[in-house]
Amino acid sequence: MKANELSNQELLYTIEKLRVELILIGISNGLTHKKTIEISKQLDTYIAKYLSLINY
């Protein structure tokens, strides 16, 4: 599901899920691994969307 299709609660849940996934992948694969960077970019997108919703 895309970031702009989620409610605030769904965004928070997705952010937390991606945060945990990012930590686990970063630990197992390293911080510069392609998958780590991919998850980090996804997390950035969801955080930015959430912040834009709560600031307006």
mmCIF file as Biopython writes it, N, C-alpha, C and O atoms, coordinates in Angstrom:
data_model
#
loop_
_atom_site.group_PDB
_atom_site.id
_atom_site.type_symbol
_atom_site.label_atom_id
_atom_site.label_alt_id
_atom_site.label_comp_id
_atom_site.label_asym_id
_atom_site.label_entity_id
_atom_site.label_seq_id
_atom_site.pdbx_PDB_ins_code
_atom_site.Cartn_x
_atom_site.Cartn_y
_atom_site.Cartn_z
_atom_site.occupancy
_atom_site.B_iso_or_equiv
_atom_site.auth_seq_id
_atom_site.auth_asym_id
_atom_site.pdbx_PDB_model_num
ATOM 1   N N  . MET A ? 1  ? 0.842  -1.181 0.000  1.0 0.0 1  A 1 
ATOM 2   C CA . MET A ? 1  ? 0.000  0.000  0.000  1.0 0.0 1  A 1 
ATOM 3   C C  . MET A ? 1  ? 0.888  1.245  0.000  1.0 0.0 1  A 1 
ATOM 4   O O  . MET A ? 1  ? 1.941  1.251  0.637  1.0 0.0 1  A 1 
ATOM 5   N N  . LYS A ? 2  ? 0.481  2.277  -0.694 1.0 0.0 2  A 1 
ATOM 6   C CA . LYS A ? 2  ? 1.263  3.502  -0.786 1.0 0.0 2  A 1 
ATOM 7   C C  . LYS A ? 2  ? 1.000  4.407  0.416  1.0 0.0 2  A 1 
ATOM 8   O O  . LYS A ? 2  ? -0.063 4.348  1.033  1.0 0.0 2  A 1 
ATOM 9   N N  . ALA A ? 3  ? 1.982  5.241  0.735  1.0 0.0 3  A 1 
ATOM 10  C CA . ALA A ? 3  ? 1.915  6.099  1.918  1.0 0.0 3  A 1 
ATOM 11  C C  . ALA A ? 3  ? 0.707  7.023  1.890  1.0 0.0 3  A 1 
ATOM 12  O O  . ALA A ? 3  ? 0.130  7.295  2.943  1.0 0.0 3  A 1 
ATOM 13  N N  . ASN A ? 4  ? 0.307  7.511  0.729  1.0 0.0 4  A 1 
ATOM 14  C CA . ASN A ? 4  ? -0.801 8.461  0.659  1.0 0.0 4  A 1 
ATOM 15  C C  . ASN A ? 4  ? -2.168 7.802  0.775  1.0 0.0 4  A 1 
ATOM 16  O O  . ASN A ? 4  ? -3.181 8.501  0.742  1.0 0.0 4  A 1 
ATOM 17  N N  . GLU A ? 5  ? -2.230 6.487  0.910  1.0 0.0 5  A 1 
ATOM 18  C CA . GLU A ? 5  ? -3.496 5.773  1.022  1.0 0.0 5  A 1 
ATOM 19  C C  . GLU A ? 5  ? -3.767 5.290  2.447  1.0 0.0 5  A 1 
ATOM 20  O O  . GLU A ? 5  ? -4.752 4.589  2.678  1.0 0.0 5  A 1 
ATOM 21  N N  . LEU A ? 6  ? -2.918 5.650  3.399  1.0 0.0 6  A 1 
ATOM 22  C CA . LEU A ? 6  ? -3.020 5.123  4.750  1.0 0.0 6  A 1 
ATOM 23  C C  . LEU A ? 6  ? -3.532 6.167  5.735  1.0 0.0 6  A 1 
ATOM 24  O O  . LEU A ? 6  ? -3.283 7.361  5.564  1.0 0.0 6  A 1 
ATOM 25  N N  . SER A ? 7  ? -4.251 5.717  6.774  1.0 0.0 7  A 1 
ATOM 26  C CA . SER A ? 7  ? -4.669 6.598  7.860  1.0 0.0 7  A 1 
ATOM 27  C C  . SER A ? 7  ? -3.467 6.852  8.774  1.0 0.0 7  A 1 
ATOM 28  O O  . SER A ? 7  ? -2.424 6.213  8.636  1.0 0.0 7  A 1 
ATOM 29  N N  . ASN A ? 8  ? -3.629 7.796  9.709  1.0 0.0 8  A 1 
ATOM 30  C CA . ASN A ? 8  ? -2.539 8.086  10.647 1.0 0.0 8  A 1 
ATOM 31  C C  . ASN A ? 8  ? -2.109 6.842  11.418 1.0 0.0 8  A 1 
ATOM 32  O O  . ASN A ? 8  ? -0.914 6.586  11.567 1.0 0.0 8  A 1 
ATOM 33  N N  . GLN A ? 9  ? -3.068 6.074  11.906 1.0 0.0 9  A 1 
ATOM 34  C CA . GLN A ? 9  ? -2.745 4.874  12.666 1.0 0.0 9  A 1 
ATOM 35  C C  . GLN A ? 9  ? -2.027 3.840  11.799 1.0 0.0 9  A 1 
ATOM 36  O O  . GLN A ? 9  ? -1.080 3.195  12.248 1.0 0.0 9  A 1 
ATOM 37  N N  . GLU A ? 10 ? -2.477 3.692  10.579 1.0 0.0 10 A 1 
ATOM 38  C CA . GLU A ? 10 ? -1.826 2.754  9.666  1.0 0.0 10 A 1 
ATOM 39  C C  . GLU A ? 10 ? -0.405 3.215  9.334  1.0 0.0 10 A 1 
ATOM 40  O O  . GLU A ? 10 ? 0.513  2.404  9.220  1.0 0.0 10 A 1 
ATOM 41  N N  . LEU A ? 11 ? -0.243 4.524  9.183  1.0 0.0 11 A 1 
ATOM 42  C CA . LEU A ? 11 ? 1.093  5.058  8.935  1.0 0.0 11 A 1 
ATOM 43  C C  . LEU A ? 11 ? 2.018  4.769  10.111 1.0 0.0 11 A 1 
ATOM 44  O O  . LEU A ? 11 ? 3.154  4.340  9.912  1.0 0.0 11 A 1 
ATOM 45  N N  . LEU A ? 12 ? 1.546  4.999  11.323 1.0 0.0 12 A 1 
ATOM 46  C CA . LEU A ? 12 ? 2.358  4.737  12.505 1.0 0.0 12 A 1 
ATOM 47  C C  . LEU A ? 12 ? 2.732  3.263  12.607 1.0 0.0 12 A 1 
ATOM 48  O O  . LEU A ? 12 ? 3.870  2.925  12.933 1.0 0.0 12 A 1 
ATOM 49  N N  . TYR A ? 13 ? 1.777  2.395  12.328 1.0 0.0 13 A 1 
ATOM 50  C CA . TYR A ? 13 ? 2.047  0.959  12.357 1.0 0.0 13 A 1 
ATOM 51  C C  . TYR A ? 13 ? 3.102  0.587  11.311 1.0 0.0 13 A 1 
ATOM 52  O O  . TYR A ? 13 ? 4.036  -0.161 11.600 1.0 0.0 13 A 1 
ATOM 53  N N  . THR A ? 14 ? 2.945  1.112  10.103 1.0 0.0 14 A 1 
ATOM 54  C CA . THR A ? 14 ? 3.888  0.828  9.020  1.0 0.0 14 A 1 
ATOM 55  C C  . THR A ? 14 ? 5.270  1.370  9.345  1.0 0.0 14 A 1 
ATOM 56  O O  . THR A ? 14 ? 6.275  0.709  9.083  1.0 0.0 14 A 1 
ATOM 57  N N  . ILE A ? 15 ? 5.325  2.570  9.914  1.0 0.0 15 A 1 
ATOM 58  C CA . ILE A ? 15 ? 6.602  3.167  10.311 1.0 0.0 15 A 1 
ATOM 59  C C  . ILE A ? 15 ? 7.305  2.286  11.331 1.0 0.0 15 A 1 
ATOM 60  O O  . ILE A ? 15 ? 8.502  2.025  11.209 1.0 0.0 15 A 1 
ATOM 61  N N  . GLU A ? 16 ? 6.571  1.830  12.330 1.0 0.0 16 A 1 
ATOM 62  C CA . GLU A ? 16 ? 7.178  0.980  13.358 1.0 0.0 16 A 1 
ATOM 63  C C  . GLU A ? 16 ? 7.651  -0.347 12.772 1.0 0.0 16 A 1 
ATOM 64  O O  . GLU A ? 16 ? 8.736  -0.826 13.100 1.0 0.0 16 A 1 
ATOM 65  N N  . LYS A ? 17 ? 6.839  -0.929 11.913 1.0 0.0 17 A 1 
ATOM 66  C CA . LYS A ? 17 ? 7.197  -2.202 11.273 1.0 0.0 17 A 1 
ATOM 67  C C  . LYS A ? 17 ? 8.474  -2.038 10.433 1.0 0.0 17 A 1 
ATOM 68  O O  . LYS A ? 17 ? 9.378  -2.871 10.504 1.0 0.0 17 A 1 
ATOM 69  N N  . LEU A ? 18 ? 8.540  -0.970 9.644  1.0 0.0 18 A 1 
ATOM 70  C CA . LEU A ? 18 ? 9.723  -0.726 8.814  1.0 0.0 18 A 1 
ATOM 71  C C  . LEU A ? 18 ? 10.944 -0.409 9.667  1.0 0.0 18 A 1 
ATOM 72  O O  . LEU A ? 18 ? 12.060 -0.796 9.323  1.0 0.0 18 A 1 
ATOM 73  N N  . ARG A ? 19 ? 10.737 0.291  10.775 1.0 0.0 19 A 1 
ATOM 74  C CA . ARG A ? 19 ? 11.847 0.629  11.667 1.0 0.0 19 A 1 
ATOM 75  C C  . ARG A ? 19 ? 12.497 -0.641 12.224 1.0 0.0 19 A 1 
ATOM 76  O O  . ARG A ? 19 ? 13.721 -0.771 12.231 1.0 0.0 19 A 1 
ATOM 77  N N  . VAL A ? 20 ? 11.668 -1.566 12.684 1.0 0.0 20 A 1 
ATOM 78  C CA . VAL A ? 20 ? 12.181 -2.832 13.209 1.0 0.0 20 A 1 
ATOM 79  C C  . VAL A ? 20 ? 12.871 -3.624 12.100 1.0 0.0 20 A 1 
ATOM 80  O O  . VAL A ? 20 ? 13.946 -4.186 12.306 1.0 0.0 20 A 1 
ATOM 81  N N  . GLU A ? 21 ? 12.247 -3.664 10.928 1.0 0.0 21 A 1 
ATOM 82  C CA . GLU A ? 21 ? 12.842 -4.379 9.793  1.0 0.0 21 A 1 
ATOM 83  C C  . GLU A ? 21 ? 14.188 -3.772 9.412  1.0 0.0 21 A 1 
ATOM 84  O O  . GLU A ? 21 ? 15.142 -4.494 9.119  1.0 0.0 21 A 1 
ATOM 85  N N  . LEU A ? 22 ? 14.260 -2.449 9.416  1.0 0.0 22 A 1 
ATOM 86  C CA . LEU A ? 22 ? 15.505 -1.763 9.075  1.0 0.0 22 A 1 
ATOM 87  C C  . LEU A ? 22 ? 16.611 -2.120 10.057 1.0 0.0 22 A 1 
ATOM 88  O O  . LEU A ? 22 ? 17.747 -2.369 9.652  1.0 0.0 22 A 1 
ATOM 89  N N  . ILE A ? 23 ? 16.291 -2.146 11.327 1.0 0.0 23 A 1 
ATOM 90  C CA . ILE A ? 23 ? 17.287 -2.502 12.337 1.0 0.0 23 A 1 
ATOM 91  C C  . ILE A ? 23 ? 17.792 -3.926 12.117 1.0 0.0 23 A 1 
ATOM 92  O O  . ILE A ? 23 ? 18.999 -4.170 12.120 1.0 0.0 23 A 1 
ATOM 93  N N  . LEU A ? 24 ? 16.870 -4.855 11.929 1.0 0.0 24 A 1 
ATOM 94  C CA . LEU A ? 24 ? 17.256 -6.257 11.752 1.0 0.0 24 A 1 
ATOM 95  C C  . LEU A ? 24 ? 18.081 -6.475 10.484 1.0 0.0 24 A 1 
ATOM 96  O O  . LEU A ? 24 ? 19.084 -7.188 10.501 1.0 0.0 24 A 1 
ATOM 97  N N  . ILE A ? 25 ? 17.653 -5.859 9.395  1.0 0.0 25 A 1 
ATOM 98  C CA . ILE A ? 25 ? 18.390 -6.011 8.140  1.0 0.0 25 A 1 
ATOM 99  C C  . ILE A ? 25 ? 19.746 -5.326 8.226  1.0 0.0 25 A 1 
ATOM 100 O O  . ILE A ? 25 ? 20.743 -5.835 7.713  1.0 0.0 25 A 1 
ATOM 101 N N  . GLY A ? 26 ? 19.777 -4.161 8.882  1.0 0.0 26 A 1 
ATOM 102 C CA . GLY A ? 26 ? 21.041 -3.454 9.051  1.0 0.0 26 A 1 
ATOM 103 C C  . GLY A ? 26 ? 22.043 -4.250 9.856  1.0 0.0 26 A 1 
ATOM 104 O O  . GLY A ? 26 ? 23.235 -4.259 9.548  1.0 0.0 26 A 1 
ATOM 105 N N  . ILE A ? 27 ? 21.555 -4.924 10.896 1.0 0.0 27 A 1 
ATOM 106 C CA . ILE A ? 27 ? 22.438 -5.748 11.731 1.0 0.0 27 A 1 
ATOM 107 C C  . ILE A ? 27 ? 22.950 -6.960 10.952 1.0 0.0 27 A 1 
ATOM 108 O O  . ILE A ? 27 ? 24.132 -7.297 11.015 1.0 0.0 27 A 1 
ATOM 109 N N  . SER A ? 28 ? 22.052 -7.604 10.224 1.0 0.0 28 A 1 
ATOM 110 C CA . SER A ? 28 ? 22.454 -8.836 9.544  1.0 0.0 28 A 1 
ATOM 111 C C  . SER A ? 28 ? 23.201 -8.605 8.235  1.0 0.0 28 A 1 
ATOM 112 O O  . SER A ? 28 ? 24.094 -9.380 7.892  1.0 0.0 28 A 1 
ATOM 113 N N  . ASN A ? 29 ? 22.854 -7.563 7.510  1.0 0.0 29 A 1 
ATOM 114 C CA . ASN A ? 29 ? 23.446 -7.347 6.191  1.0 0.0 29 A 1 
ATOM 115 C C  . ASN A ? 29 ? 24.412 -6.171 6.116  1.0 0.0 29 A 1 
ATOM 116 O O  . ASN A ? 29 ? 25.166 -6.053 5.149  1.0 0.0 29 A 1 
ATOM 117 N N  . GLY A ? 30 ? 24.399 -5.312 7.107  1.0 0.0 30 A 1 
ATOM 118 C CA . GLY A ? 30 ? 25.241 -4.121 7.083  1.0 0.0 30 A 1 
ATOM 119 C C  . GLY A ? 30 ? 24.454 -2.899 6.652  1.0 0.0 30 A 1 
ATOM 120 O O  . GLY A ? 30 ? 23.435 -3.006 5.970  1.0 0.0 30 A 1 
ATOM 121 N N  . LEU A ? 31 ? 24.940 -1.741 7.057  1.0 0.0 31 A 1 
ATOM 122 C CA . LEU A ? 31 ? 24.211 -0.495 6.810  1.0 0.0 31 A 1 
ATOM 123 C C  . LEU A ? 31 ? 24.271 -0.020 5.361  1.0 0.0 31 A 1 
ATOM 124 O O  . LEU A ? 31 ? 23.460 0.810  4.950  1.0 0.0 31 A 1 
ATOM 125 N N  . THR A ? 32 ? 25.214 -0.531 4.590  1.0 0.0 32 A 1 
ATOM 126 C CA . THR A ? 32 ? 25.331 -0.098 3.202  1.0 0.0 32 A 1 
ATOM 127 C C  . THR A ? 32 ? 24.764 -1.124 2.220  1.0 0.0 32 A 1 
ATOM 128 O O  . THR A ? 32 ? 24.869 -0.943 1.007  1.0 0.0 32 A 1 
ATOM 129 N N  . HIS A ? 33 ? 24.172 -2.185 2.731  1.0 0.0 33 A 1 
ATOM 130 C CA . HIS A ? 33 ? 23.578 -3.210 1.873  1.0 0.0 33 A 1 
ATOM 131 C C  . HIS A ? 33 ? 22.380 -2.633 1.113  1.0 0.0 33 A 1 
ATOM 132 O O  . HIS A ? 33 ? 21.658 -1.781 1.632  1.0 0.0 33 A 1 
ATOM 133 N N  . LYS A ? 34 ? 22.182 -3.099 -0.102 1.0 0.0 34 A 1 
ATOM 134 C CA . LYS A ? 34 ? 21.103 -2.610 -0.971 1.0 0.0 34 A 1 
ATOM 135 C C  . LYS A ? 34 ? 19.734 -2.687 -0.280 1.0 0.0 34 A 1 
ATOM 136 O O  . LYS A ? 34 ? 18.952 -1.740 -0.359 1.0 0.0 34 A 1 
ATOM 137 N N  . LYS A ? 35 ? 19.444 -3.796 0.389  1.0 0.0 35 A 1 
ATOM 138 C CA . LYS A ? 35 ? 18.150 -3.981 1.052  1.0 0.0 35 A 1 
ATOM 139 C C  . LYS A ? 35 ? 17.982 -3.007 2.220  1.0 0.0 35 A 1 
ATOM 140 O O  . LYS A ? 35 ? 16.890 -2.481 2.433  1.0 0.0 35 A 1 
ATOM 141 N N  . THR A ? 36 ? 19.053 -2.764 2.974  1.0 0.0 36 A 1 
ATOM 142 C CA . THR A ? 36 ? 19.007 -1.811 4.084  1.0 0.0 36 A 1 
ATOM 143 C C  . THR A ? 36 ? 18.664 -0.424 3.571  1.0 0.0 36 A 1 
ATOM 144 O O  . THR A ? 36 ? 17.828 0.267  4.152  1.0 0.0 36 A 1 
ATOM 145 N N  . ILE A ? 37 ? 19.300 -0.020 2.499  1.0 0.0 37 A 1 
ATOM 146 C CA . ILE A ? 37 ? 19.060 1.305  1.922  1.0 0.0 37 A 1 
ATOM 147 C C  . ILE A ? 37 ? 17.646 1.405  1.373  1.0 0.0 37 A 1 
ATOM 148 O O  . ILE A ? 37 ? 16.994 2.439  1.518  1.0 0.0 37 A 1 
ATOM 149 N N  . GLU A ? 38 ? 17.169 0.340  0.745  1.0 0.0 38 A 1 
ATOM 150 C CA . GLU A ? 38 ? 15.804 0.308  0.208  1.0 0.0 38 A 1 
ATOM 151 C C  . GLU A ? 38 ? 14.769 0.503  1.325  1.0 0.0 38 A 1 
ATOM 152 O O  . GLU A ? 38 ? 13.845 1.305  1.188  1.0 0.0 38 A 1 
ATOM 153 N N  . ILE A ? 39 ? 14.931 -0.233 2.421  1.0 0.0 39 A 1 
ATOM 154 C CA . ILE A ? 39 ? 14.005 -0.115 3.548  1.0 0.0 39 A 1 
ATOM 155 C C  . ILE A ? 39 ? 14.109 1.278  4.171  1.0 0.0 39 A 1 
ATOM 156 O O  . ILE A ? 39 ? 13.094 1.855  4.562  1.0 0.0 39 A 1 
ATOM 157 N N  . SER A ? 40 ? 15.303 1.812  4.265  1.0 0.0 40 A 1 
ATOM 158 C CA . SER A ? 40 ? 15.505 3.152  4.816  1.0 0.0 40 A 1 
ATOM 159 C C  . SER A ? 40 ? 14.769 4.204  3.992  1.0 0.0 40 A 1 
ATOM 160 O O  . SER A ? 40 ? 14.153 5.112  4.550  1.0 0.0 40 A 1 
ATOM 161 N N  . LYS A ? 41 ? 14.829 4.087  2.690  1.0 0.0 41 A 1 
ATOM 162 C CA . LYS A ? 41 ? 14.124 5.027  1.809  1.0 0.0 41 A 1 
ATOM 163 C C  . LYS A ? 41 ? 12.613 4.898  1.970  1.0 0.0 41 A 1 
ATOM 164 O O  . LYS A ? 41 ? 11.898 5.900  1.981  1.0 0.0 41 A 1 
ATOM 165 N N  . GLN A ? 42 ? 12.128 3.663  2.095  1.0 0.0 42 A 1 
ATOM 166 C CA . GLN A ? 42 ? 10.691 3.457  2.319  1.0 0.0 42 A 1 
ATOM 167 C C  . GLN A ? 42 ? 10.273 4.101  3.638  1.0 0.0 42 A 1 
ATOM 168 O O  . GLN A ? 42 ? 9.248  4.780  3.709  1.0 0.0 42 A 1 
ATOM 169 N N  . LEU A ? 43 ? 11.067 3.883  4.670  1.0 0.0 43 A 1 
ATOM 170 C CA . LEU A ? 43 ? 10.777 4.456  5.979  1.0 0.0 43 A 1 
ATOM 171 C C  . LEU A ? 43 ? 10.756 5.980  5.907  1.0 0.0 43 A 1 
ATOM 172 O O  . LEU A ? 43 ? 9.871  6.614  6.481  1.0 0.0 43 A 1 
ATOM 173 N N  . ASP A ? 44 ? 11.708 6.564  5.218  1.0 0.0 44 A 1 
ATOM 174 C CA . ASP A ? 44 ? 11.736 8.021  5.040  1.0 0.0 44 A 1 
ATOM 175 C C  . ASP A ? 44 ? 10.451 8.529  4.398  1.0 0.0 44 A 1 
ATOM 176 O O  . ASP A ? 44 ? 9.915  9.557  4.811  1.0 0.0 44 A 1 
ATOM 177 N N  . THR A ? 45 ? 9.956  7.817  3.396  1.0 0.0 45 A 1 
ATOM 178 C CA . THR A ? 45 ? 8.731  8.207  2.700  1.0 0.0 45 A 1 
ATOM 179 C C  . THR A ? 45 ? 7.540  8.209  3.649  1.0 0.0 45 A 1 
ATOM 180 O O  . THR A ? 45 ? 6.749  9.152  3.661  1.0 0.0 45 A 1 
ATOM 181 N N  . TYR A ? 46 ? 7.416  7.150  4.443  1.0 0.0 46 A 1 
ATOM 182 C CA . TYR A ? 46 ? 6.288  7.045  5.371  1.0 0.0 46 A 1 
ATOM 183 C C  . TYR A ? 46 ? 6.385  8.076  6.492  1.0 0.0 46 A 1 
ATOM 184 O O  . TYR A ? 46 ? 5.368  8.634  6.903  1.0 0.0 46 A 1 
ATOM 185 N N  . ILE A ? 47 ? 7.579  8.332  6.987  1.0 0.0 47 A 1 
ATOM 186 C CA . ILE A ? 47 ? 7.754  9.345  8.031  1.0 0.0 47 A 1 
ATOM 187 C C  . ILE A ? 47 ? 7.403  10.728 7.490  1.0 0.0 47 A 1 
ATOM 188 O O  . ILE A ? 47 ? 6.712  11.495 8.161  1.0 0.0 47 A 1 
ATOM 189 N N  . ALA A ? 48 ? 7.862  11.052 6.303  1.0 0.0 48 A 1 
ATOM 190 C CA . ALA A ? 48 ? 7.556  12.348 5.696  1.0 0.0 48 A 1 
ATOM 191 C C  . ALA A ? 48 ? 6.053  12.525 5.505  1.0 0.0 48 A 1 
ATOM 192 O O  . ALA A ? 48 ? 5.511  13.598 5.769  1.0 0.0 48 A 1 
ATOM 193 N N  . LYS A ? 49 ? 5.383  11.469 5.044  1.0 0.0 49 A 1 
ATOM 194 C CA . LYS A ? 49 ? 3.935  11.533 4.863  1.0 0.0 49 A 1 
ATOM 195 C C  . LYS A ? 49 ? 3.223  11.765 6.198  1.0 0.0 49 A 1 
ATOM 196 O O  . LYS A ? 49 ? 2.322  12.598 6.292  1.0 0.0 49 A 1 
ATOM 197 N N  . TYR A ? 50 ? 3.632  11.027 7.218  1.0 0.0 50 A 1 
ATOM 198 C CA . TYR A ? 50 ? 3.021  11.174 8.538  1.0 0.0 50 A 1 
ATOM 199 C C  . TYR A ? 50 ? 3.233  12.591 9.069  1.0 0.0 50 A 1 
ATOM 200 O O  . TYR A ? 50 ? 2.292  13.208 9.569  1.0 0.0 50 A 1 
ATOM 201 N N  . LEU A ? 51 ? 4.451  13.110 8.965  1.0 0.0 51 A 1 
ATOM 202 C CA . LEU A ? 51 ? 4.722  14.449 9.437  1.0 0.0 51 A 1 
ATOM 203 C C  . LEU A ? 51 ? 3.912  15.507 8.689  1.0 0.0 51 A 1 
ATOM 204 O O  . LEU A ? 51 ? 3.469  16.490 9.283  1.0 0.0 51 A 1 
ATOM 205 N N  . SER A ? 52 ? 3.722  15.302 7.397  1.0 0.0 52 A 1 
ATOM 206 C CA . SER A ? 52 ? 2.922  16.266 6.631  1.0 0.0 52 A 1 
ATOM 207 C C  . SER A ? 52 ? 1.462  16.233 7.068  1.0 0.0 52 A 1 
ATOM 208 O O  . SER A ? 52 ? 0.783  17.260 7.033  1.0 0.0 52 A 1 
ATOM 209 N N  . LEU A ? 53 ? 0.977  15.073 7.475  1.0 0.0 53 A 1 
ATOM 210 C CA . LEU A ? 53 ? -0.415 14.968 7.929  1.0 0.0 53 A 1 
ATOM 211 C C  . LEU A ? 53 ? -0.624 15.600 9.297  1.0 0.0 53 A 1 
ATOM 212 O O  . LEU A ? 53 ? -1.639 16.259 9.525  1.0 0.0 53 A 1 
ATOM 213 N N  . ILE A ? 54 ? 0.321  15.408 10.206 1.0 0.0 54 A 1 
ATOM 214 C CA . ILE A ? 54 ? 0.124  15.935 11.555 1.0 0.0 54 A 1 
ATOM 215 C C  . ILE A ? 54 ? 0.456  17.423 11.669 1.0 0.0 54 A 1 
ATOM 216 O O  . ILE A ? 54 ? 0.068  18.070 12.642 1.0 0.0 54 A 1 
ATOM 217 N N  . ASN A ? 55 ? 1.162  17.962 10.692 1.0 0.0 55 A 1 
ATOM 218 C CA . ASN A ? 55 ? 1.519  19.383 10.723 1.0 0.0 55 A 1 
ATOM 219 C C  . ASN A ? 55 ? 0.468  20.268 10.059 1.0 0.0 55 A 1 
ATOM 220 O O  . ASN A ? 55 ? 0.615  21.491 10.047 1.0 0.0 55 A 1 
ATOM 221 N N  . TYR A ? 56 ? -0.591 19.672 9.507  1.0 0.0 56 A 1 
ATOM 222 C CA . TYR A ? 56 ? -1.653 20.465 8.865  1.0 0.0 56 A 1 
ATOM 223 C C  . TYR A ? 56 ? -2.990 20.184 9.473  1.0 0.0 56 A 1 
ATOM 224 O O  . TYR A ? 56 ? -3.992 20.763 9.054  1.0 0.0 56 A 1 
#
